[in-house]
């Protein structure tokens, strides 16, 4: 089971509640409300769980986590989780 998946913020949606994020080539809208005090910008890397961005990470940290998921064979499951996100 994957706890958090890193994704790169591609764009912010009007209203400030959602961002379009790329996770291993899959683009999904995720809720960024939990990070409003930190602020989220295009190009930021965030950790995502069940459609919510939980925290920001550096690009090297995000890439290391993606490599770890692949090494553990969890990358496919992580991708399946991301494909299930459905924020309108």
C-alpha positions as CSV (number, residue, x, y, z in Angstrom):
1,X,0.0,0.0,0.0
2,X,1.3,3.4,-1.0
3,X,1.0,6.2,1.6
4,X,2.0,9.2,-0.5
5,X,3.0,9.6,-4.1
6,X,5.0,12.5,-5.4
7,X,3.7,14.6,-8.3
8,X,4.7,17.8,-10.0
9,X,2.2,20.7,-10.1
10,X,1.6,21.7,-13.7
11,X,-1.0,24.4,-13.1
12,X,-3.3,25.9,-10.5
13,X,-7.1,25.9,-11.0
14,X,-9.2,29.0,-10.6
15,X,-10.5,29.3,-7.0
16,X,-7.3,28.0,-5.5
17,X,-8.6,24.6,-4.3
18,X,-7.3,22.3,-7.0
19,X,-4.1,21.8,-9.0
20,X,-3.3,19.8,-12.1
21,X,-0.5,17.5,-11.1
22,X,1.6,15.0,-13.2
23,X,2.3,11.7,-11.5
24,X,4.4,9.4,-13.6
25,X,2.8,10.7,-16.8
26,X,-0.7,10.7,-15.5
27,X,-2.4,14.0,-15.0
28,X,-4.9,14.5,-12.3
29,X,-6.6,17.2,-10.3
30,X,-5.7,17.1,-6.6
31,X,-6.9,19.2,-3.7
32,X,-4.3,21.6,-2.4
33,X,-6.3,23.1,0.5
34,X,-4.1,21.4,3.1
35,X,-1.1,23.4,1.7
36,X,-2.7,26.9,1.6
37,X,-0.4,28.2,4.4
38,X,2.7,26.9,2.6
39,X,1.5,28.1,-0.8
40,X,1.7,26.0,-3.9
41,X,3.1,27.1,-7.3
42,X,3.5,25.7,-10.7
43,X,6.6,23.5,-10.8
44,X,6.4,22.5,-7.1
45,X,6.5,18.8,-6.1
46,X,3.9,17.6,-3.7
47,X,3.1,14.4,-1.9
48,X,-0.3,13.1,-2.7
49,X,-2.6,10.7,-0.8
50,X,-6.1,9.9,-2.0
51,X,-6.3,13.0,-4.1
52,X,-5.0,15.5,-1.5
53,X,-1.6,17.2,-1.5
54,X,-0.2,16.6,2.0
55,X,3.1,18.4,1.8
56,X,5.8,19.8,-0.5
57,X,9.1,18.0,-1.3
58,X,12.1,18.9,-3.3
59,X,12.5,17.5,-6.8
60,X,15.4,15.3,-5.7
61,X,13.3,13.9,-2.8
62,X,10.4,13.3,-5.2
63,X,12.6,11.5,-7.7
64,X,14.2,9.4,-5.0
65,X,10.7,8.3,-3.8
66,X,9.6,7.4,-7.3
67,X,12.8,5.3,-7.7
68,X,12.0,3.6,-4.4
69,X,8.4,2.8,-5.4
70,X,9.8,1.3,-8.6
71,X,12.4,-0.7,-6.8
72,X,9.8,-2.1,-4.4
73,X,7.4,-2.9,-7.3
74,X,4.9,-0.4,-5.9
75,X,5.0,2.0,-8.9
76,X,2.1,0.1,-10.7
77,X,-0.1,0.2,-7.6
78,X,0.7,3.9,-7.1
79,X,-0.2,4.7,-10.7
80,X,-3.5,2.8,-10.3
81,X,-4.3,4.9,-7.2
82,X,-3.6,8.1,-9.0
83,X,-5.8,7.1,-11.9
84,X,-8.7,6.8,-9.5
85,X,-8.6,10.5,-8.4
86,X,-11.7,12.3,-9.7
87,X,-12.0,15.9,-8.6
88,X,-14.2,18.0,-10.8
